[in-house]
Amino acid sequence: MSKIPQLWRTTTVRLTAIFILLFVVFSVLLLAFLAYQSSIQIQQQQTAAIDREVETLQRIEARQGVRGVAFAVARLASQPGPGIYYLGDNNGLQIVGNVTGFPANVLQNDGVFSFNYDRGSFDQENVEDAGPEGYAVVRSLTLEGGLRLVVGRDVVERRGFTAIVLQGFVYAVLGILVFSTLAGLLTARRVLKRIDAINATSSKIMSGNLYERVPVTKANDEFDTLATSLNAMLDRIELLMQGLKEVTDNVAHDLKTPLTRMRTRAEAALRDTNPAAQREALETTLEESDKLIRTFNALLMIARAEAGAPSGAFADVDVSKVAHDVAELYEPAAEEQGLTLAADIAPDVHLRANRELIGQALVNLVENALKYYEPVEGKEGRLGIAVSSANGRVLIAVTDNGPGIPAEDRARVVERFVRLEKSRTEPGSGLGLSLVAAVARLHRGEFRIEDNAPGVRAVIDLPAG
């Protein structure tokens, strides 16, 4: 019983109840209209039949006289059916007919009359299922010869038809109510069951089980669409939580060591009375501090990019000009390492973006390529910067012909603090490519690392719109 109030609180049951009410009201009005129209049509048909018979009898009188009319009325009265016929003289004496008992005003006045009458006065042999009481609609008139003619119909059958329609209407409404209520309850229970499954999953997740997922059925309905979206969101949350754990571990590993070195040098400088040694210790401490500040700045920029709050509003950015500026800035550094920097930049490629983040992402890719390039004797080193636009996409690519990145590490290398260099002798924090990936996501695009055969092709793929 406790389920009934719970079901009534569901939107499905309430909407079903409203639809049932509207449907019943509409059905009542429709069936009432049909019954009324059917009754009116039958009444009009009976009235038209009475008028035709009266006109026919009047023509017979005009051609054949009183005897012809009497013979015609007698013939009509002898036929089975609801017809009512009377032919009498001025004194109210019946000549022929199948009904004897009429109200006085019917036999005295011309016009259309309706009245109850004793069907015992009806010729029982000519009427099927004659009952004790009838209801007649008649037309009374005086013929040319002075005789009184009454032609009409017993409309009890018409009333019976209306009663049958009303009875069928009542049964139909009851059936609609019963089946609609059952359908609404079953639908509501099904909806409630799906919602309970989502609530149960949410409770398990809130209790700490982040691996739980909302069940998806094979119905492929709106609940499956919702469940799929929720599961995708949960996958993203789980990934972020894992990333947070990894970041915490990496921060503890990568930042604890330089902080320890700084503290050790500071203690040594305090014990050493040599001014030159103290100055050297301070300079080294400043360098370590700058590295830490750069690390935290990179983390802050990644967080701002992932939060969708870049420094500066989005605006129209000339990506071609940004790429040219980066190429000019790093061309001398590339030459110092024996690399030839080639720029293949399409002109006037524009993008609605954050210029600072796009420029920083491109700088990170170039610096990453310069940092990890390993020269090979007899092999010309190449570094390329390319910008192109096609099919509604803007591609920013940095390529080199160095050692490359193994395929199994390309997805992992964009994670925070991940460095493929095991010895970590090169300066850096492992945040450069993470920032590039975050910038790409902020601009509704993607960052991917491809094989340049040999070397690496790092691509920022962004929508042009």
Secondary structure, DSSP 8 states (H G I E B T S, - for coil): -THHHHHHTSHHHHHHHHHHHHHHHHHHHHHHHHHHHHHHHHHHHHHHHHHHHHHHHHHHHHHHHHHHHHHHHHHHHHSSSSEEEEEE-TTS-EEEESB----HHHHHS-EEEEEEEEGGGB-GGGSTT--SEEEEEEEEEE-TTS-EEEEEEE-HHHHHHHHHHHHHHHHHHHHHHHHHHHHHHHHHHHHHHHHHHHHHHHHHHHTT-TT------SS-SHHHHHHHHHHHHHHHHHHHHHHHHHHHHHHHHHHHHHHHHHHHHHHHHHH---HHHHHHHHHHHHHHHHHHHHHHHHHHHHHHHHTT--SS--EEEEHHHHHHHHHHHHHHHHHHTTEEEEEEE-TT-EEEE-HHHHHHHHHHHHHHHHHT----TT--EEEEEEEEEETTEEEEEEEE-SS---GGGTTGGGSTT--S-SS--SS--S-HHHHHHHHHHHTT-EEEEEE-SSSEEEEEEEE--
